[in-house]
Amino acid sequence: MPDRGSGPPSGPRIRVGRPSRRVRTLLMTLGVLAVLAMLFVMFAGFWTDWLWYKSVNYSSVFATTLWTKIGLFAVFGLLMAAAVGVNIWLAHRLRPPLSAMSLEQQSLDRYRMGIAPYKKWTLLAITALVGLIAGASAAGQWRTWLMWVNGVPFNQKDPQFGLDVAFYAFDLPWYRFLLGFGFAAAVLSLIAAALTHYLYGGLRVTGGARATSAATGHLSVLLGLFVALKAVAYWLDRYGLAVKSSDFKATGNWTGLRYVDANAYLPAKTILFCIAAICAVLFFATLWRRTWQLPVIGFGLMVLSAILIGGLYPAIVQKFQVEPNEQAKEQEYIEKNIEATRKAYDIDGVKLQDYSGKGKTGDTDAAKSEQRAQAASQASYRLIDPNVVGPTFDVLERKREYYQFPTTLDVDRYKDGSGKDQDTVIGLRELDLDGIPKRNWINDHFTYTHGFGAVTAKGTGTDPNADPAGSPEFTEKGLPTTGTLPDNYEQRIYYGEKTEQYSIVGGPQKELDYPVGTDSGAEKTTSYKGDSGVSLSNPINRAAYAVAFSEPQIMYSGAIGEGSKILYNRTPKERVEAVAPWLTIDGDAYPAVVDGKIQWIVDAYTTTNGYPYASRTTLGDTTADSLTAANNQRAVVAQQNQVNYIRNSVKATVDAYDGTVKLYQWDEEDPVLKTWMNAFPGTVEKKSEISAELKEHMRYPQDLFKVQRELLTRYHVEDARQFYRGSDVWEVPEDPTDKEKNAVPPYYLSLKMPQDNKPAEQLEQKFSLTTTFTPKGRPNLQAFMAVDADATSSDFGTIRVLNVKSDVPGPGQFQSELNGRNEVATFVRDLRGTDSDIVYGNLLTIPMDDGFVYVEPVYVKGGSANYPLLKKVGVSYTGARAPVFTDTLAEAFDAVFGAQGEDTGQPPTEDPDKPTPPPSSDPTVKEALDEAQKAFDEADKALKAGDLSGYDEAMKKAEAAVKRAIEAEAKADKKD
């Protein structure tokens, strides 16, 4: 019998061969289609961007940015590819003959054999890869390139080297990029050349490192280039000291030279530059000497010098020369830092005005009446807080569920019936997709496309005839709106802060304009007639947007036809950032009805972090406060988070109907703006193009003010010795109405700012942006800061700071004392019974008659009206003993100043200094109230003695005791 085990395996054979022609054709077709699809996706992104920029008439920005990126990508990508490729080719060309093969070379032979057929392709792949990476990195430096090539002088010299500030702001960043690119090219070329020499026998590492003379010369030249670049780096580092950040224990964050920099690091960098230059020459000399001995010695000397001269010597100078007498040694440099920082942040003109702060108390009835009258006219007390009444606007004026108001409204100025400016709270009725009765693609993007109308209210009080009481006094309301605004203004809002979705308008599909009457079925329709948007009338555009938005229905929907346009990038800040990507955008865009249109006004900044000696600040942290923490949409849009120079150089507008973006040159002296205007000519219009009506609504920007106030916490001190001691450091107080303890935001309101040698009756109310300061670690009021925020004023941008010379309770102390009042406790307790909550509004601080008036609106939310309604006002004057808590501001002034004003016929209903505690039979309540009264007595004694810390501690005890009493009373009520 045959041996079955030794024969071929049984069963059918599977033959593996080339796929059939049909399969190969199918695979090739699928591959081509995949490549075409990827190319079209890339094309769609590029094409839609181009169409959008063209639609807003800023195609030059797109073109300039694109061509700059392409140019940098191509030039530096080719340079890097050429550097690496040439060195690989040269190393291969200089390879030795391989007649005598060592064991090391025999083990590498298989790699050479594997690469041999694909040498050219391998070389191309490596050079292409490094070229693409380098090109992509260089393309990201388009801002640096444009600033370098278009830079204009500051006409200000740095105090150390005498160079124009433009060198540090525009030139030095580009030189550092070139240096970094050079280092990368040298290192990659050195690695590539060394690997090639090793692969082909020019460099051996086993049995002792050896190299052929050709490899030695090649690698030495590359090392020489690296060391030469290091010499250049040492030279540039000399100038970099002027913009170097460091931690100075006396002042914290520090920018610029200190004593050790000027007297140790600066000469050390110069010496290291010379050593590195000599070392580089020694490396180049190996082309003739063919030995590594001298270059290695030189390199070792350079490393040792860097340690001793560049590290150890400055440490010795700091330890034995500076620290024993640091104040005297650093004084010159602190003076330079103070001067540069104040110039860079435009606070060099700020002078402190001494102000008592203690206030005056009228001794006679006439004096009391005069002081009461002065209080009434000192400011337009904005009781309607735009940070609180957003939900109130939303409930009372939304009209339909598919509309909404922003959570935080804005403050502006409009004429009242007598033609005078009036602080006004304004909000736009924008679209809310979540409120659409039936969500689908047509409704979301074709039918519901825009909001409708601006709603305004007086900032100074509530409507006496409103139901419910405590509602804002609307001066423009309804749908369509009617009131004090022009009757014919364009009310449709296609571009707004809440409008983030795309809409397709102007085609065969009609849009909902607004509902008519109270009948929810009656509606008015419209079709968009504005110039903005990108046409979808041709199939290429439709296909591109279908891909870009991942929405295939755009390609074939019958709702799109002749005249259809797509609107997107619809928030004001988003549009300004897109057309001016070199600007930092203020967190608060605000609407204004101007020339028959709703215009969004957007403040924008030019910044740099290259201003010598000016201390840096982090915009994201400096501009954060309790308002931005609650509403992330209010955060600054920073192109550069770390800066040490900032100017509000551009005012931008965005038309709420047609989306037109205009940039106006606000700061005509700013060299950074002039540089960008050279880079993007024709994009920024002159300041003279701003219409008079538009200018009336422009104001001083909040984020710049927040940056300046943060710098002034330290840089209000101009004496270097006092600055070094840190004995007069301020801080921005915590918002007393915010449980998270974030910084208090600045507030807009019209007020009279005291001025030296000018009587109170000659002062005029000016629209201002205000803030307060407390001493670092202390709760009492240290300073009050206000800037003239009216763009039409000759004093626009003038910052005044009142330096309080007396022990005056700060905002937090006022809040604690107000919360500790028995009438407040009673009010809060009564609210709990109606399932309502108390909401504190903006705590306004107004200087008056050598003192300060604190005014805080108090809202109630809950019960039958689940939105904030103004119910009470808390008021205090630093010349009086304690705050009062009344129904109206007039009553509060009557109680505080002990005199009746003309605006009320009601006398004070209670003695604010001796409140009567609410009666209760519960012993726990009585015990807690007794403790509260005892704490109030202690607080009075501490305040009279000038012990503010003791006063603050006593008020905290009183507040805690009142809280316990309220809780105990609530428990007793439940038992009953």
Order of alpha helices (4+ residues) and beta strands (2+ residues): alpha-alpha-alpha-alpha-alpha-alpha-beta-beta-alpha-beta-beta-alpha-alpha-alpha-alpha-beta-alpha-alpha-beta-beta-beta-beta-beta-beta-beta-beta-beta-beta-beta-beta-beta-alpha-alpha-beta-alpha-beta-beta-beta-beta-alpha-alpha-beta-beta-beta-alpha-beta-alpha-alpha-alpha-beta-beta-beta-beta-beta-alpha-alpha-beta-beta-beta-beta-beta-alpha-alpha-alpha
